[in-house]
Amino acid sequence: MIQTELTVLANNKIAEQTIEMQLGLASDKLVTEAEKFMPGQFLHVKVGEADTPMLRRPISIADMDSDGNITIIFKISGRGTDMLGKQSVGSQIDALLPCGTGYPVEELNLDTALLIGGGIGVPPLYYLGKTLASRGTRVISILGFQKEDQVFYKEKFMNLGETIIVTDDGSLGEKGFVTDYMSKHIAEFDCFFSCGPTPMLRAVTEKLSGRRGYISVEQRMGCGIGACYACVVPSKSETGFKKICKDGPVFAANEVNL
Amino acid sequence: MISLETKLPGLHLKNPVMPASGCFGFGREFSELFDLNQLGAVVIKAATYESRYGNQTPRVAETAAGMLNAIGLQNPGVEAICKEELPYLSRFDIPVIANVAGSTIEEYVAVAKMLDETGLIQALELNISCPNVKEGGIQFGMDPGLAAEVTAQVKKTVDTPVYVKLSPNTADIVQMAKAVETAGADGLSMINTLTGMQIDLPSRKPLLANQTGGLSGPAIKPIAIRMVYEVRQHSGLPIIGMGGISTAEDVLEFLLAGASAVAVGTANIHDPFACMKIIERLPQVLQKYGFQNMEEAIEGGNRHEADLSRS
């Protein structure tokens, strides 16, 4: 992991309160390093002055291109993300990267993967889906959003494979929750991957219990490097906690108690 | 180049800057980012007798110029720390200060004894000030009699110098300092966090699972400075000062208030290189304000004795 300044290459609003930002690395050496960044890993971003806001914001990698440019997608939900969203093209952003343990893409040889994302949990699944597809895996995506104006990356996911968009109010795609639309594909996948709000992850893992899968967990985070013990999740196999920023944010679905 | 060397009981420091307990784990994660040998010392996360799982989440909340935390002393227990963490740290050429927490005097004594017997630590820091566990520590930090008792019992058991970490959550911190000094403490470290709370508007409830948490960061620095200054007037014990340090100027401010060394806490959380940056800039800052070495700055902190008693 390194601390570096990233240059904002693009800043686009892609849905309500949702920003897609492309970030460039400062040197070729870093670009070489970036080839090792795994889907599911995140950047720990510092915005503003020294102590305002005080803490970094963990934001997952939504995509990488061949030049080592990193795409992040985040929702403006407070002061930090608001300040980040206002960074114009050309400005510099302090980030620790890559943080955490990603999806074990290299170890998985899958015929079919089921991606289940909710809201701002959708972005890391794009980089994952793209990586899996490039390795010959068939990708099926079920993506949930609150309503139509919050939907993003619909076409991009459709380019990876079959995609079901679900909105709470049915304003785009299917009406309801992602868990209502999993049964159709239940026999087809070898492994599922899910990222989204904790209640959604709980519902998904309950419904798919016994199936091989990975989930990406979120929590209020401190240092992002595993030293402060702020972001933890109870472990299923042993008594105690796993560190989300270091052991995760990606865990095997049966590894942690949500 | 100004020498940053300084000496405190049991501690020969290359420079006066160390990470504060709980903000640096056991050093492993940071050792992947920089050479720990550059630090003045390392203060490890609190050790309790049994392993502790800590509090439920959320454990942190951001505040203006600071943060609240309620980790709850999560640690693998003193035995695992002695077997796995201290040997790891012994590969570095820096003093290790072990933070000791407990629910009873017997627990403090037992943990301190085990750490002492490893021969791998240069000082103990008695954590009588963690605000985040129900049965642990803080009652010792609020009651001068209990603080003195736990200090005396640990001192009786170990050879390693003992620093007592004082809580700001007390009516009279000078009285606490005097009590542990009389009981035989070799030094003080101060201050721990201040108890605070944040209400989450959507849920209308305290944001932290523990409800209350310890406030740290630049927001508490003036309180820490005031307390170090006051204690300096009434106690001869060397002080490791802490509370919101994030720059080399802050370090000098603590030295001039009366500290002999400092610990950096919350700054590590948002900038893992905070200690390194502070150490790098400290000689320039000392020079800028007319100090040739550390002793002069520390001496500067001792010069205004009895200022307060006159006022």
Boltz contact constraints between the chains, C-beta under 6 A:
constraints:
  - contact:
      token1: [A, 51]
      token2: [B, 65]
      max_distance: 6.0
  - contact:
      token1: [A, 51]
      token2: [B, 218]
      max_distance: 6.0
  - contact:
      token1: [A, 53]
      token2: [B, 62]
      max_distance: 6.0
  - contact:
      token1: [A, 54]
      token2: [B, 62]
      max_distance: 6.0
  - contact:
      token1: [A, 54]
      token2: [B, 67]
      max_distance: 6.0
  - contact:
      token1: [A, 54]
      token2: [B, 217]
      max_distance: 6.0
  - contact:
      token1: [A, 55]
      token2: [B, 62]
      max_distance: 6.0
  - contact:
      token1: [A, 55]
      token2: [B, 270]
      max_distance: 6.0
  - contact:
      token1: [A, 56]
      token2: [B, 270]
      max_distance: 6.0
  - contact:
      token1: [A, 219]
      token2: [B, 57]
      max_distance: 6.0
  - contact:
      token1: [A, 220]
      token2: [B, 58]
      max_distance: 6.0
  - contact:
      token1: [A, 220]
      token2: [B, 60]
      max_distance: 6.0
  - contact:
      token1: [A, 222]
      token2: [B, 60]
      max_distance: 6.0
  - contact:
      token1: [A, 222]
      token2: [B, 269]
      max_distance: 6.0
  - contact:
      token1: [A, 223]
      token2: [B, 269]
      max_distance: 6.0
  - contact:
      token1: [A, 225]
      token2: [B, 29]
      max_distance: 6.0
  - contact:
      token1: [A, 225]
      token2: [B, 272]
      max_distance: 6.0
  - contact:
      token1: [A, 226]
      token2: [B, 29]
      max_distance: 6.0
  - contact:
      token1: [A, 227]
      token2: [B, 24]
      max_distance: 6.0
  - contact:
      token1: [A, 227]
      token2: [B, 25]
      max_distance: 6.0
  - contact:
      token1: [A, 227]
      token2: [B, 29]
      max_distance: 6.0
  - contact:
      token1: [A, 228]
      token2: [B, 269]
      max_distance: 6.0
  - contact:
      token1: [A, 229]
      token2: [B, 71]
      max_distance: 6.0
  - contact:
      token1: [A, 229]
      token2: [B, 74]
      max_distance: 6.0
  - contact:
      token1: [A, 230]
      token2: [B, 59]
      max_distance: 6.0
  - contact:
      token1: [A, 230]
      token2: [B, 60]
      max_distance: 6.0
  - contact:
      token1: [A, 240]
      token2: [B, 53]
      max_distance: 6.0
